[in-house]
């Protein structure tokens, strides 16, 4: 009799796990010049990096490969301004930066996901000029490539 509840519990956990996926919100520098990426994290009592994660990079060409390897950036490779709640990263040509990960992101029209996005502003500065994205525009500027990948590309 004890085997049935244990089996049902195991089956339920497997079912919940199978329904879960992670969406990566990634900035891509598609130019031949470095780009300054700065993003502002929404106000919260939590540390900004707790909300968005420590920045990570990979080669843009590996972004869509199954063997994509995110490299965690060392503190000297990015600047965190805790008071302003900003993260600033110099993104080299053809690099991709993981800005945010979300579990079970329902898409741009899901209001609960809009609150959970945690990034309220994105600023880009490179050879092709400055771009400032604020509020909803910051989140919606990441274009859906799949349920797992949303990209914002500087060309």
C-alpha positions in Angstrom: 0.0 0.0 0.0 2.9 2.4 0.7 4.2 1.9 -2.8 1.2 3.5 -4.5 1.5 6.9 -2.7 5.3 6.9 -3.2 4.8 6.2 -7.0 2.1 8.8 -7.3 4.3 11.4 -5.5 7.2 10.5 -7.9 5.0 10.7 -10.9 3.6 14.1 -9.8 7.1 15.5 -9.3 8.2 14.3 -12.8 5.1 15.8 -14.4 5.7 19.2 -12.8 9.4 19.1 -13.8 8.5 18.2 -17.4 6.3 21.2 -17.7 8.9 23.7 -16.6 11.3 25.6 -19.0 13.7 28.5 -18.7 13.6 31.6 -21.0 16.8 33.4 -21.5 16.8 37.2 -22.3 20.0 37.8 -24.2 21.7 40.9 -25.6 23.8 40.4 -28.7 26.4 42.7 -30.0 26.3 42.0 -33.8 28.7 44.8 -34.7 32.5 44.8 -35.1 32.9 47.3 -32.3 32.5 47.1 -28.5 29.1 48.2 -27.0 28.4 49.4 -23.5 25.3 47.6 -22.1 23.8 49.1 -18.9 20.6 47.9 -17.4 18.7 49.1 -14.4 17.1 46.7 -12.0 13.6 47.5 -10.6 13.5 48.8 -7.0 13.5 46.1 -4.4 14.9 45.5 -0.9 16.9 42.7 -2.5 20.4 43.2 -4.1 20.2 43.9 -7.8 22.2 40.8 -8.7 19.9 38.6 -6.6 17.1 39.7 -8.8 18.7 39.3 -12.3 21.7 37.0 -11.6 25.4 37.6 -12.0 26.1 38.6 -15.7 27.2 35.8 -18.0 28.6 35.8 -21.6 29.0 33.5 -24.5 30.0 33.8 -28.1 27.0 34.9 -30.2 27.6 32.1 -32.7 27.1 29.6 -29.9 23.9 31.1 -28.6 21.6 28.9 -30.6 23.7 25.7 -30.2 22.8 23.1 -27.7 26.4 23.2 -26.3 26.1 26.9 -25.4 28.3 27.6 -22.4 27.6 30.7 -20.3 30.8 32.1 -18.7 30.1 33.8 -15.3 31.7 37.2 -15.3 34.2 38.1 -12.6 33.4 41.3 -10.6 36.1 43.2 -12.6 34.4 42.4 -15.9 31.2 44.4 -15.0 30.3 47.3 -12.8 27.5 47.2 -10.3 26.2 50.5 -8.9 24.1 49.3 -6.0 22.7 52.8 -5.2 21.6 53.3 -8.8 20.7 49.6 -9.2 22.6 49.4 -12.5 24.8 46.8 -14.1 27.3 47.9 -16.8 29.1 45.6 -19.1 31.5 46.2 -22.0 30.3 43.7 -24.7 32.8 42.8 -27.3 31.9 42.2 -31.0 29.8 39.1 -31.6 29.4 38.4 -27.9 26.1 37.6 -26.2 25.2 38.6 -22.6 22.6 36.9 -20.5 20.5 39.8 -19.0 17.7 37.8 -17.3 16.4 34.2 -17.0 12.8 33.5 -16.2 11.0 30.2 -15.5 7.9 29.5 -17.6 7.8 32.9 -19.2 4.3 33.2 -20.7 5.2 35.8 -23.3 5.1 39.6 -23.6 1.4 39.8 -22.9 1.5 38.0 -19.6 1.1 40.7 -16.9 2.5 38.6 -14.1 5.7 38.1 -16.1 5.9 41.8 -16.8 6.2 42.4 -13.0 8.7 39.6 -12.6 11.0 40.8 -15.4 13.0 42.9 -12.9 14.8 45.1 -15.6 13.2 48.5 -15.9 15.7 50.2 -18.3 18.3 49.2 -20.9 20.9 51.6 -22.2 23.2 50.7 -25.2 26.1 52.8 -26.5 28.2 51.8 -29.4 29.5 52.8 -32.8 26.0 53.0 -34.2 24.7 55.4 -31.5 22.8 55.3 -28.2 19.6 53.4 -27.5 17.6 53.8 -24.3 14.7 51.4 -23.7 12.5 52.1 -20.6 9.6 50.3 -18.9 7.7 47.9 -21.0 9.8 48.8 -24.0 12.8 47.3 -22.3 11.1 43.9 -22.0 9.3 43.9 -25.3 12.4 44.8 -27.2 13.7 41.2 -26.7 12.3 39.3 -29.7 11.1 35.8 -29.3 13.1 33.2 -31.1 11.7 30.3 -29.1 10.2 29.7 -25.7 13.7 29.5 -24.4 15.3 32.4 -26.2 14.5 36.1 -26.5 17.1 38.4 -28.0 17.9 42.1 -28.2 20.4 42.7 -31.0 22.6 45.8 -31.5 23.4 46.0 -35.3 
